[in-house]
């Protein structure tokens, strides 16, 4: 599963690919919720390769949980 995070004052979004197991997705949702409600000052996420990302909670503009990039549709609808 992919998570896309918009960061204020940044023109690009951060994309983190999680493992597809339910525990990993649930932990990511819990971390995002804690960061957005002010419980955690930093949003920490770990991707499928073990790399860790830290985003200051005050800088998170939006969070999108979705499918992998290969599943996204491109182009114009007809």
C-alpha distances in whole Angstrom, upper triangle without the diagonal:
4,7,10,13,17,19,23,26,23,23,19,16,14,10,8,6,5,6,5,9,10,12,9,8,11,13,11,12,15,15,15,17,20,20,20,23,25,24,23,24,21,17,16,13,12,10,9,13,15,15,16,16,18,19,22,21,24,22,19,20,17,13,11,7,6,5,6,9,11,11,12,16,18,22,24,25,28
4,7,10,13,16,20,22,19,19,16,12,10,7,6,4,6,9,9,12,13,14,11,9,13,14,11,12,15,15,14,17,19,18,19,22,23,23,22,22,19,16,15,12,12,9,10,13,14,14,14,14,16,16,19,19,22,20,16,17,14,11,8,6,5,6,5,8,11,11,11,15,17,20,23,23,27
4,6,10,13,16,19,17,17,14,10,8,6,5,6,8,11,12,14,14,15,12,9,12,12,9,10,13,12,10,13,16,15,15,18,20,20,18,19,16,13,12,10,11,10,12,14,15,14,13,12,14,13,16,15,18,16,13,13,10,7,6,5,6,8,9,10,14,13,13,16,18,22,24,24,28
4,7,10,13,16,13,13,10,6,6,4,6,9,11,14,15,18,18,18,15,13,16,16,12,12,15,14,12,15,17,15,15,18,20,21,19,19,16,13,14,11,13,12,14,17,17,15,15,12,14,12,15,14,16,14,11,11,8,6,5,7,8,10,10,10,14,14,13,16,17,20,22,23,27
4,6,10,13,11,11,9,5,5,6,8,11,13,17,18,20,20,20,17,15,16,16,12,12,15,13,10,13,15,12,12,16,17,18,16,16,13,10,12,11,13,13,16,18,18,16,14,11,11,9,12,11,13,10,7,7,6,5,6,9,11,14,14,14,18,18,16,19,20,22,24,26,29
4,7,9,8,9,7,5,6,9,11,15,17,20,22,24,23,23,20,18,20,19,15,15,18,16,12,15,17,14,13,16,17,19,18,16,14,12,14,14,17,17,20,21,21,19,17,13,13,10,12,11,12,8,6,5,5,6,9,12,14,16,17,16,20,20,18,20,20,22,24,25,29
4,6,6,8,8,6,8,11,13,17,19,22,24,26,26,25,22,20,22,20,17,17,19,16,13,16,16,13,13,16,16,18,16,14,13,12,14,14,17,18,21,22,22,19,16,13,12,8,9,9,9,5,5,5,7,9,12,15,17,20,20,19,23,23,21,23,23,25,27,29,32
4,5,8,9,9,11,15,17,21,22,26,28,29,29,28,25,24,25,23,20,20,21,19,16,18,18,15,14,17,16,19,18,15,14,14,17,18,21,21,25,26,25,22,20,16,14,11,10,10,9,5,6,6,9,12,15,18,20,23,23,22,26,26,24,26,25,27,28,30,34
4,7,9,11,13,16,19,23,25,29,30,32,32,31,28,27,28,27,23,23,25,22,19,21,22,18,17,20,20,22,20,18,17,17,19,20,23,23,27,27,27,23,21,17,16,13,12,13,11,8,10,9,13,15,18,21,23,26,25,24,28,28,26,27,26,28,29,31,35
4,6,7,10,13,16,20,22,26,28,30,30,30,27,25,27,25,22,22,24,21,19,21,22,18,18,22,21,24,21,19,17,16,18,19,21,21,24,24,24,21,19,16,15,12,13,14,13,9,10,10,12,14,16,19,21,23,22,21,24,25,23,24,23,25,27,29,33
4,7,10,13,17,20,23,26,28,30,31,31,28,26,28,27,23,24,26,23,21,23,24,21,20,24,24,26,24,22,20,19,21,20,22,22,25,25,25,22,21,18,18,15,16,17,16,13,13,11,13,15,16,19,20,22,21,19,22,23,21,22,20,22,24,26,30
4,7,9,13,16,19,23,24,27,28,28,24,23,25,24,21,21,24,21,19,22,23,20,20,23,24,26,23,21,19,17,18,18,19,18,21,21,22,19,18,15,16,14,16,17,17,13,12,11,12,13,14,16,17,19,18,16,19,20,18,19,18,20,23,25,29
4,6,10,13,16,20,21,24,24,24,21,19,21,21,17,18,20,18,15,18,20,17,17,21,21,23,21,19,17,15,16,15,16,15,18,19,20,17,16,13,14,12,14,15,15,12,10,10,9,9,10,13,14,16,15,14,17,18,16,18,18,20,22,24,28
4,7,10,13,16,18,21,21,21,18,17,19,18,14,16,18,16,14,17,18,16,16,20,20,22,19,18,15,12,13,11,13,12,15,16,16,13,12,9,11,10,13,14,15,12,10,11,10,9,10,12,13,15,14,13,17,18,16,19,19,22,25,26,30
4,7,10,13,15,18,19,19,16,14,17,17,13,15,18,16,14,17,19,17,18,21,22,23,20,20,17,14,13,11,11,10,12,13,14,12,12,10,12,12,15,16,18,15,13,14,12,10,9,10,11,11,10,10,13,15,14,17,17,21,23,25,29
4,6,10,12,15,16,16,12,11,15,14,10,13,15,14,13,16,18,16,17,21,21,22,19,19,16,12,11,8,8,6,8,10,11,9,9,8,11,12,15,16,19,16,14,15,14,11,10,10,11,11,10,11,14,15,15,19,20,23,26,27,31
4,7,9,12,14,14,11,10,14,13,11,13,16,15,15,18,20,19,20,23,24,24,21,22,19,15,13,10,9,5,6,9,10,10,11,11,14,15,19,19,22,20,17,19,16,13,12,10,10,9,8,10,12,13,14,18,19,23,26,27,30
4,6,8,10,10,7,7,11,10,9,11,14,13,13,17,18,18,19,22,23,22,20,21,18,15,13,9,7,5,5,9,9,10,11,12,15,16,19,19,23,21,18,20,17,14,13,10,10,10,10,12,14,15,16,20,22,26,29,29,32
4,6,9,9,6,8,11,11,11,13,15,15,16,19,20,21,22,25,26,25,23,24,21,18,15,12,9,7,5,9,10,12,13,15,18,19,23,23,26,25,22,23,21,17,16,13,12,12,11,14,15,16,18,21,24,28,30,31,34
4,7,9,7,7,10,12,11,13,16,17,17,19,21,22,23,25,27,26,24,26,23,20,18,14,13,11,9,12,14,16,17,18,21,22,25,24,27,26,23,24,21,17,15,12,11,10,10,14,15,14,17,20,23,27,29,29,32
4,6,6,7,9,10,11,13,15,16,17,19,21,22,23,25,27,25,24,26,23,20,18,15,13,12,10,14,14,17,17,19,21,23,26,25,28,28,24,26,23,19,17,14,14,13,14,17,18,18,20,24,27,30,32,32,35
4,6,5,6,9,10,11,12,14,15,16,18,20,21,22,24,23,22,25,23,19,18,15,14,14,13,17,17,19,19,20,21,23,25,24,27,27,24,25,22,18,17,13,14,14,15,19,20,19,21,24,28,31,33,32,35
4,6,5,6,9,10,11,12,14,15,16,18,20,21,23,21,20,22,20,17,15,13,12,13,13,16,15,17,17,18,20,21,23,22,26,26,23,25,22,18,18,15,16,16,18,21,23,22,24,27,30,34,36,35,38
4,5,5,6,9,10,11,12,14,15,17,18,20,21,20,18,21,18,15,13,10,9,9,9,13,12,14,13,14,16,18,21,20,23,23,20,22,20,16,15,12,14,14,15,18,20,20,21,25,28,31,33,33,37
4,5,5,6,9,10,11,12,14,15,16,18,20,19,18,20,18,14,13,10,11,11,11,15,14,16,15,15,17,17,20,19,22,22,18,20,17,13,12,9,11,12,13,17,19,18,19,22,25,29,31,30,34
4,5,5,6,9,10,11,12,14,15,17,18,17,16,19,17,14,13,12,12,13,14,18,17,18,16,17,18,18,20,18,22,22,19,20,18,14,14,11,13,15,17,20,22,21,22,25,28,32,33,33,36
4,5,5,6,9,10,11,12,14,15,17,15,14,16,14,11,10,9,10,12,13,16,14,15,14,14,15,16,18,16,20,20,18,20,18,14,15,13,15,17,18,21,24,23,24,27,30,33,35,35,38
4,5,5,6,9,10,11,12,14,16,14,13,15,13,9,8,7,8,10,12,15,14,14,12,12,12,13,15,14,17,17,14,16,14,11,11,10,12,15,16,18,21,20,21,24,27,30,32,32,36
4,5,5,6,9,10,11,12,14,13,13,15,14,11,11,10,12,13,15,19,17,17,15,15,15,14,16,14,17,17,14,16,13,10,10,9,12,15,17,19,22,21,21,24,27,30,31,31,34
4,5,5,6,9,10,11,12,11,11,14,13,10,11,10,13,15,17,20,18,18,16,15,15,15,16,13,17,18,15,17,15,12,14,13,16,19,20,23,26,25,25,28,30,34,35,35,38
4,5,5,6,9,10,11,9,8,11,9,6,7,8,11,13,16,18,16,16,13,12,11,11,12,10,14,15,12,15,14,11,13,13,16,19,20,22,25,25,25,28,30,33,35,35,39
4,5,5,6,9,10,10,9,11,9,6,8,9,12,14,17,19,18,17,14,12,11,10,11,9,12,12,9,12,10,8,10,10,14,17,19,21,24,23,23,26,27,30,32,32,36
4,5,5,6,9,8,9,11,11,9,11,12,16,18,20,23,21,21,18,16,15,13,13,10,13,14,11,13,12,10,12,12,16,19,21,23,27,25,25,28,30,32,34,34,37
4,6,5,6,5,5,9,9,8,10,12,16,18,21,23,21,20,17,15,13,12,12,9,12,14,12,14,14,13,15,16,19,22,24,26,29,28,28,31,33,36,37,37,40
4,6,5,6,5,6,6,6,9,11,15,17,21,23,20,19,16,13,11,9,8,5,8,10,9,11,11,11,14,15,19,22,23,25,28,28,27,30,31,34,35,36,39
4,6,8,8,9,10,9,12,14,18,20,23,25,23,22,19,16,14,11,10,6,8,10,8,10,9,10,13,15,18,22,23,25,28,27,26,29,30,32,33,34,37
4,6,8,10,11,11,14,16,20,22,26,28,26,25,21,19,16,14,13,9,10,13,11,13,13,13,16,17,21,25,27,28,31,30,29,32,33,36,37,37,40
4,5,7,9,10,14,16,20,23,26,28,25,24,20,18,15,13,11,8,8,12,11,14,14,15,18,20,23,27,28,30,33,32,31,34,35,38,39,39,43
4,7,9,10,13,15,19,22,25,27,24,23,19,18,15,14,12,9,11,14,14,17,17,17,20,20,24,27,29,31,34,33,32,35,37,40,41,41,45
4,5,7,9,13,16,19,22,24,21,20,16,14,11,11,9,7,10,13,12,15,16,15,19,19,23,26,27,29,32,32,31,34,35,38,40,40,44
4,7,10,13,17,20,23,24,22,20,16,14,10,9,6,5,7,10,11,14,16,16,19,21,24,27,28,29,32,32,31,34,35,38,40,41,44
4,6,10,13,16,20,20,18,16,12,10,6,6,4,5,8,9,10,13,14,14,17,18,22,24,25,26,29,30,29,32,33,36,38,39,42
4,7,10,13,17,18,16,14,10,8,6,5,6,6,9,10,9,12,12,11,14,15,18,21,21,22,26,26,25,29,30,33,35,36,39
4,7,10,14,15,12,10,7,6,5,7,9,9,13,13,12,15,15,13,15,15,18,20,20,22,25,25,25,29,30,33,35,36,40
4,7,10,11,9,8,6,5,7,9,12,12,16,15,13,16,15,12,14,13,15,17,17,18,22,22,22,26,27,31,33,34,38
4,7,8,6,6,4,6,9,12,15,16,19,18,17,19,18,15,16,14,16,17,16,18,21,22,22,26,28,31,34,35,38
4,5,5,6,7,8,11,14,17,18,21,20,18,20,18,15,15,13,14,14,13,15,17,18,19,23,25,28,31,32,36
4,6,7,10,12,15,17,21,22,25,23,21,23,21,18,17,15,15,14,12,15,16,18,19,23,25,29,32,33,36
4,6,9,12,15,18,22,23,26,24,23,25,23,20,20,18,18,17,15,17,18,20,22,25,27,30,34,35,38
4,6,10,13,16,20,21,24,23,22,24,23,20,20,19,20,19,17,19,21,23,24,28,29,33,36,37,41
4,7,10,13,17,19,22,20,19,22,21,19,19,18,19,20,18,19,21,23,24,27,28,32,35,36,40
4,7,10,13,15,18,17,16,19,19,17,18,17,19,20,19,20,23,24,25,28,29,33,35,37,40
4,7,10,12,15,14,13,16,16,14,16,16,18,19,18,19,22,24,23,27,28,31,33,35,39
4,7,9,12,11,11,14,15,14,16,17,20,22,21,22,25,26,26,29,30,33,35,36,40
4,6,8,7,7,11,12,12,15,16,19,21,21,22,25,26,25,28,28,31,33,35,38
4,5,5,7,11,13,13,17,18,22,24,24,25,29,29,28,31,31,34,35,37,40
4,5,5,9,11,11,15,17,20,23,24,25,28,28,27,30,31,33,35,36,39
4,6,8,11,13,17,19,22,26,26,27,30,30,29,31,31,34,35,36,40
4,6,9,11,15,18,21,24,24,24,28,28,26,28,28,31,32,33,37
4,6,8,11,14,17,20,21,21,25,25,23,25,26,28,29,31,34
4,7,10,14,17,20,21,21,24,24,21,23,24,26,27,28,31
4,7,10,13,16,18,18,21,21,18,21,21,24,25,25,29
4,7,10,13,15,15,19,18,16,19,20,23,24,25,29
4,6,10,12,13,16,14,13,16,17,20,22,22,25
4,7,10,12,14,13,12,16,18,21,23,23,26
4,7,9,11,9,9,12,15,18,20,20,23
4,7,8,6,7,11,14,17,19,19,22
4,5,6,7,11,13,17,20,20,23
4,5,5,9,10,14,17,18,21
4,6,8,10,14,17,18,20
4,6,10,13,16,16,19
4,7,10,13,13,16
4,7,9,10,13
4,7,9,12
4,7,10
4,6
4
